[in-house]
């Protein structure tokens, strides 16, 4: 089943989908593994999307991630099987991405995360529960590499807990 069909199913088969009316698209727990060409073309129609969540989808590749979404501020890809070599594909969101959640994947090294340095607007990064978090002093190394970063793994630069009060609504909610 294509992502278009799955999104239609989530909205209800009788409701017409207008992708340009969505600011949030939450596709958590939908088995995706990899975005194909058809799915990419459909996702690129969500021109006003500010938040895209694909947590726990089984993603192993970021190839064909939509690249025409120039308003994405928050991207969540937690609990997948993404290797660090996939991270450069996120640079398509370099000018807009503020929050990136890629916890519990297969990111191993500081150098893999440094590939995200082109995300010039990034202020919040979550890499918890990746093998990289076992690297000595990983937190300080990441903070040094990303001077604009305000929050890493749920903690501010001083190590204090950070909690976001942002409310992004329900699945596919049109804000």
N, C-alpha and C positions, 0 to 999 in steps of 0.2 A: 504494500500500500504506500502510495506517495505521501510526502509531507502535506501536500495540498489536500488530499483526501482525509488525512488524519486531523488536520486543522478544521476542515469542514465538519468532520464527525464530532470534534470537541465543541464546536459552536452550535451544533444541532443541524441535522440535514436540511431542515426547512429554511434556515437563516442564510441569507446571501452574505458572503464575505467580501468586504471592501478593504483590501490590505492597507490602503493609504490612511485608513481611520485608526489603525492600531498604533499605540505608542509602546506597548509591552507585548511580548510574545513569549509565553512560557511553555516550553515543550519538554519539561522534565519528565523522566521515566518513560519516554517513548523510545522504543528500540530504533535507533538510527544507524549506528556504527560509522557510516560515512555519508556525507551529503553528495547526492549525484547531480548531474547537470540539470535535470528537470527540477529538482528541489531547489537548487541554487537560483535558477531563473524565477521560480515562484517567490522565494524569500526576498529576492531583490525588489519585489513589488511593494514591500512593506517600507516605503520611503520615509515614513515618519517614526519609525521604530527607534526608541531610545534605550530600551532594555530587551535583551535577548537571552533567554535561559535555556540551556540544553544540558542540564545536570542529569546524571544517571541515565544517559542514553546509550552508553556503550561506544561512544565516539572513539575511534582509533586514529582518525585523520582529520585534519582541518582543510584538506584540499576541497575546493568548491564551496568554502564558506562564502556567504553572500558578500560581495565587495562593493555594492552600490548603496549601502546603508550609511549615509554620511551624517547621521544624527545619533548613532549608537554611543551612549555614554556608559552603559553598564552591560558587561558580558559575563555570563556565568557558565562555566564548563566543568564544574566540580563532579567528582565521582565518575570519571570516565577512564579510558586507557590511553591517554595522550602521552606520547614521548616528548622529551624536550626538543627534539628536532622539528617538531610541528609548530613551535612557538613563533618563528618568523612569519608565518602565514597570518598572524594576528596584526601585523603592521599595516594592513589595509585600513585599520581603524586608528591610525596614528594621530590624527588631528582631533578626534572626538572622545576617545575612550578615557573615562575617568576612573572606573572601577572594573577590575578584572579578577574573577574568582576562578582559579584553576587548581584548587586543592584536591587531594586524593587522586592524583594521576601518576605518571611515571617519570616525573621530572627529577633528574639525577644531580645536575651540577650547577654551580654558580654561573658558569659560562653560558649554559642553556638559557637561564633567566636573563642574563645580560643581553641576549638577542632581542629583548623587548625594549631596549633603551630608546628605540625610535618612537615609542608611545609617549610622545612629549607632554601630553596632558594627564597622564596617569597619576592619581593621588592615592589610590587604594589598591593593594594587591594581596590576594590570599593564595598562598602556596602550601598551606598546612597539609600534613599527612602525605607529602611527597618524600621520596628518598633524600632529596636535597636538605630537608630539615635535620638530617643526621650529620651534616657537614659542620665541623667546628666553626663557630662564629658566623654561621650563614646569615643570620639576621643583620648583623652589622655590615657584612659584605654587600648585601642587597641594598640596604639603606645608603651606603656609600656610593653605590653604582646608580642610584635613582634619587638624586637630591630633592626632587619635587614630591617624592612619596611621603604622604602624611601618615598612612596606616599600612602596616604589614602584619598579616595574620591576626587581625583583630586587635592589634595593639598600636598605640600611637608611637611616635619616634622615641618617647621617653620610656616606653614599656607599659604604659597605663592602658587599661582596657578601653576599647572603643566600641560604642554601640551606635548603630545607625537607626535613626527614627524615620527613615524614608519609607513611605508606603507606596508600593508599586502596583497594588491591586491584585486581582485574581487572574487566572489563566486567560490570556488573550483579551483582557479587558481593554475596551476602547476608552482611553482617558480624554 
